[in-house]
Amino acid sequence: MRPNEVAEARLEALKRAACESVEASSGRLAGLSRELWSRPELAYQERQAHAALARFFEGDSGWAVQRSYKLETAFRADWRWEDQAEGQEEGQEASRPAAPGLRLGFLCEYDALPGLGHACGHNLIAEVGAGAALGLRAALQSFPRPPGPRHPLPAVQITVLGTPAEEDGGGKIDLIKAGAFDGLDVVFMAHPSQEDAAYLPDVAEHDVTVKYYGKASHAAAYPWEGVNALDAAVLAYNNLSVLRQQMKPTWRVHGVIKNGGVKPNIIPSYAELEFYLRAPSLRELSILTEKAENCFRAAALATGCEVELKGGANDYYNVLPNKSLEKAYVENGKKLGMDFIPDDNVNGLSGSTDFGNVSFVVPGIHPYFYIGSDALNHTEQYTAAAGSEEAQFYALRTAKALAMTALDVIFKPDLLEKVREDFRMVKLKEEALLHIPEHGKGPVLGIGAACASH
């Protein structure tokens, strides 16, 4: 057998070991997922989920766990592979890890939605991230030790990050600012959906709260003394409706009037709207934001109200694709029976996610996976599907595919270089269109939070 064939055979054996480990841990992983699903918690309040995930890794020897890592409900678990394996035959470099000190990250989400619980399946995201990390660790521990002179193998560190508040606030962005992603080489996570897809175009998003201040007066006796803030809110809403005719098909604007007054016989002195603005790129989003803000200000001018525009705490960026990483994931997923949607079907918009910000900082992959249900995310039906026994098969399969892809990154140096080059080129192209602060640590538009499956 030729050296490259030996290397490929060894890699396939490692992938089998990863899959066997995930399967062997299926009971623990299902229990973890069910615990999160049965006790849903909102953004930044995921204390029980944080504790459950920390216990999960603390109960598995070899993991160094940090609770409340950078954020109260975030965590970090590390396992480092620094084993010394026996020498390899000449020409077998492809069967050795790709680079010294390689750090791979697996991300877990676990916040839920108000009133709906885990209607976006974040309990499954946490399970998949944890399962993939366990599978990769088991594969590395099983690495063969052929006879011969000893050679040091480059260290590989697996880092699991618990990232709260994807639905509201952007926990990953907080963690980026705090340095949690510094030093990571590649990151992995997967999101439940209605199909298997290596990439969907999650878009950039800006949310804005619009407050109008008028003057109260008796609506029947002397309405001319008042300044109607509700009129401003209604005008703003209609202005945006008129704007839609000139909006690109890939732009999205949607919002609500949150406060419109107290009683019909009192001219409303205060009104408030909340809007989400979305576009495929940050450049287009900045254009859409300017147009929308003009609509808000025009309504204030027409009614004589004062207006206050307030963006969200964090910016949500569009997710950058990584073709090399996606190709490897698809190849591994197909071996496990995944049926991916064709690339020519990936042309519509998805939602928005704070993983987009991560994709500007470190190469990564954010595939979507089928969970055995055609229910739509953010519905009661999807909540039930995310907690079902049937979803477990698909979650475990996805964890296996992520672990297998991580092994490709480790043991195929050419793949790692292609992943890094894809990241560099896509990021350069994006930043050429719109300046992004260094390391994505500064605000651009005040984009707010929304789930990847909005």
N, C-alpha and C positions, 0 to 999 in steps of 0.2 A: 504494500500500500504506500502510495506516495505521501510525502510530508503534509501537503495541503489536504489530502484526503484524511490523514490521521487527525489533523487539526479540526476538520469539519466534523468528523465522527465524535471527537471529544466534546465539541460544542453541543452537538445534538444530545449527547449523554447528559451534559449539564442541564440542558433545557428539560429533559425528561425528569431529572432530579428536582428541578424547580416545580414542575407541574405536580409531581408526586407529593411534594411537601405541601403545596397549596391544598391538595385533596385531603391529605392527612390532617390538615388544620381546619377542615371545613366546619366541623362542629363548633370550635372556638370562634371562628369568623362569623358564622351564622348567629351565634349567641351574642356576639358584640353588636352586629347589625341590628338584631331584634331589640337589644337593650336601648340603643340610640333611638330606634323607631318608636318604641313604646313610651319614651319620655322626651318628646320634642322640646327644644329650647330655642329661643330667638337669638339673634345676633348679639355677640358679646356677653351673652348670659348662659353659655353652654357649659355650665359648671359640672353637671352630672356626666355629660358626654366627655368632657375633658378628663374627668376622673376615671371613667370607664376605659378610655383609650390608654391613659397612663398606666393603669393596672394591667392592661392587656400586655404591654411590652415589659413592664416590671416583672411580670410573672413568667417571662420567657428569658432564660439565662443568656447573658452576653450583651444585652442592650443597656446602654447608659441613657437613662431617662431624665429629662429636665421638665418638671411641671411648671406651669405659668411662665413659659419661655417667651420673653419680650412682651407678651400680653397675658392678662389674667387667665384667659381660657384657651391659650395656645400651648402646645407642648412640642418637645423635640426628643426623638429617640435615635441614638447612634449605635452602629455596630461596625467595627473596623476589622478588615481581613488583612493580616500581615503575616500570614503563614509562609513558611519557607518550603517550597516544593522541590523535589529532586529535579535534576537536570533533564533537558529534553534533547531529542536527537537533532542533529544539525538540520536547519531549514524549517523548524517547527515554530518560528516566532509567532505565526498567526494564532497559535493556541495559547499564547501568553496574554495577560491583560495589556490593554492598549497604552496605558500611560501611568507613570508613578503618581501616587496620591490622588487617584481618580475618585471624585465624590459624586454620588448619584442620589438624587432626592425623590422621595415619594410623598405626595401631598394628600392629606385627608381633610375633607370638609365635613361639617356635622351640624350646622345650624338649620333651623326649620322655618316654616312660614307661619305668619299669624293666622290662627283659625283653621289652618289646613294641615299642620304638622309637617311630616316629611313628604310633601307633595312634589318635591323635586329630587327625591331619592338621595339626599346627602348622607343618609345612613349607609347606603351602598357605596358611595364614593369613599367613605372612611374604611369600609370593609375591603374594598378593592386595593386601596393604597397599602393597608396593613398586610393583606394577603400577598401582594406582589413583593413587598419587602421581605416577608418571611420566606417566600419561594426563592428569591435571589440569594439570601443568606444561606439557605440549605444547599443550593447548587454550588456556591463557592466553598462551603465546608466539605463538599464531596469531591473537590478537584483532585484528579488522580496524581499519584506520586511515583512516576516511573524511576527505575534505577539509574544511577549515574552520578556525576559530580553535582554538588548542590549549587543552585543559583537562586539569588533573591528574586522574589516576585514583587512587582509594584503593589503597594497597598491600595485597597479599595475600601472606601467608607460609604456605608449606606446610611442615609439620613432620612428619617420620617418626620415631616413637619405637620402638626395639627394646625390648620389655618381657619380660624373662626370667621364669622360675619361675612360670608360671601353674599348673602341676600340683602344686607343693609349695612353699608359702611366701608366694606372692603378690607377685611382682615389681612389679606396677602399684601396689600399696599402698605399697611401699617408695619408688617413684618419686613418688607423691602426697605422701608425707611430706617428700621431698627437694625438692619444688617443681617437679618436671618438667612438671606439667600447668598450672601457673600461667600465665594469659594466653591459653590456648587457648579458642577460641570454640565449636568443634564438633569432635568426634572420630569417626572411622570405623574399623571393622574388621568382618570377617566370619569365621564359623566353619563348617567342614565338618560336614555332617550327612547325613541320609537324604532330605531334602526342602529346598525353598526356602521360607523363612519370614522375614518382615521382623522378627518378634519371637517369641521363646519365653520363657516365664516362668522364667528362671534364678533360683534361690532363694537365700536367705541360709543360710549354713552355719556351724556351730560344731563344731570337733573338740576332743575332750578325751582326754587320757591319764589313766587311773586306776591308781594304784599302791597295792597293799595290802601292809602289813608285819605279819607275824605272828611266830611263834617256832618254830624247828625242833625236832624231837624224833624219837625212834625210833617209827615208826608201829605196830610190833608190841609192843615191850617196854613203853613208857610213853607212849602217845599222849596221855594226859591232861595231860602236861606241855607239849604243843605248842599253838600257835595257828595254825590252818590258813588261810593266805592264799588258797589255791586255792578253799576253800569260799566265801570272801568273793567271789571273782571269779565263781564259778558262781551264787551267789545274786544278784549284781548283774545278770548276764546274764538270769537268769530273772525278776528284778524288772522289767526293761525289757520282757520278753516279755509279762508280765501287764499292764503299762502300755499296751501297744498297743491293747487293747480300748477304752480311753478316749482314744486319740489321734485327732486329726482325720485325714480321708483324705488331706489334703495334707501331713501331717507325715511325715518319714522318720527312722528311727533304725537304724543298721547298724554293726556292729563285730566285733572279733575279740579272742580271748584270746591275747596275745602271749607270755606267760610263765606257766607253770603249775606250776613245780617242777622238781626235778632227778631224783629217783628215787622209785619207789613206796614204799620203806620209810623215806622221810624226809618228815615233815610239812612241807609247803612253807611257808617263811618269807617268801616274796615271790611275788606274782602281779601281772600287768599286763594291762590291757585298753586298746584304742584304739577310740573310737566317733566316728562322724560324726552330727551332728544337723542336720536341715534343715527349714526352714519357708518359706512364701511371703514373709514379711515379717520384719523385725527384731523387731517387737513380738511376733509369734507365736513367734519363735525364742527370745526371752527367757523366755516361759512354758514352752516345751518344755524348755529348758535347766534351769530350776529343778526341773521334775518329774524329769528324768533324774538330776540331782545328788542329789535325795532318795533315788532308788533306790540310787545308789552308796554314800551315807552309811548307809543302812539296813542294807546288807549288812555294812558294817564294824561297826556296832553289834551286829548279831546274832551275829557270830563273834568279837568281841573284838579285831579287827584295827585298826591305824591306817590311815587312808586319806589319800592325797594326790591332788588333782585339779589337772591342769595343762592349760590351754587352749593353742591354737596361737599362733604369733607374731603373726599378723595376722587381722583380721576380714574375712570375705567377706560383702558386702552383696548383697541381691537387686538385679537389674538393673531400673532404672526405664525404663518405656516412653516413647517420644516419638512420638506419633501423627503429627504433621506431618512429621517426618523419615521415618518409616516409610512414610507415604503416598507421598512423593516417590520413595523407593527402589523401591516396588512399581511405580509408574508407569514408571520407567526400566527396571526389570527385565523387565516385560512386553514392552516394546519390543524387548528382546533375546531374547525367547522363554522367559523363566522362567515356570514354572507353580507359583504360590504356593499353599500349603495354605490353605483357607478359614479365616477368623477364628474361626468356631465350632468348628473342630477344634483351636484353640490353647487347650486347657483343662487339659491335663495338666501335670505338672511336668517340668522339664528338670533339668540338673545345677546346678552352682554355678561361678562364675567371678569373678576379681578385677576384671573389667570392671564388675561391679556397683558397686564402690567408685568407679570412674571416673564412673559415671552419676550419682553424688551430687555430683560436683565440677564437671562440665562436661556440657552436652548432647551426646548421642552416639547412635550406632546400632550394634547388635551382631546383624545378621541371620545366618541360617544358610543354607548353600547345598549343594545336591545335587552329588555328585562322580561320578555315573555308577555307583554301587554301592548295594545295599541292605544291605551289611554294617553291623554295629553298631559304634559307636565303642568303643575300648578292647578290641579283639579283634585277633588276628593277621590276620584277613581285611581289617580296615579299614587295617591297616598296609600291606598289599599294594595296596589301592585308592588310598591316599594317594600312593603312589609310581608309580601307573600313568600311562601316556600318556593314557588316556581322561579322567582327572581334569583334565588341562590345559585342555581346552575349557571346563569349568565354572568353573575357577579364573579364567581370563582373562575369562569373561563376568561374573563377580562383580566383578572389578576394574573393568571398564567401568561397571557399574551404580553402584559407589561413586563413581567419578570424575564420572559424569553427575549424581549427586545432589549432590555437592560444588559443581558448577557451578550447580545450582539455588539452593543456599544463597548463593553469591556474587552471582549476577545477578538474584535475586528478593528484594528487600529485605523484602517482606511475608512470605515464607517464613521468612527468618532471624528475624524478630520472633515469628512463630508458634512456631518451634522454641524460642526463649528463653522464651516464655510457657508452653509445655507443660512445659519443664524446671522453671520456677519453681513452677507449680501442683502438679505431681506430687511434687516434693521437699517442698513445704510440707505436703502431705497426709501424706506418710510421716513427716516429722519431728514432726508433731503427735501421731502415735501413739507415737513413741519418740524421745527426745532423741538426736540425733547430734552428736558434737563438731564444732566449727567446722572446715570444709573436709575433714571426714572423716579428720582426722589423729590422732585418738585412739582407743584400743581401746574397744569396747563389750562384746563377748562373748568375744573371743579366738578368733574363727572361723578355722578352718584352711583348708588348700588342697585344692581338688578341681577337676577339669577340668569345663568347661562341658558335656561330654557324658558325665559319669559315669552 
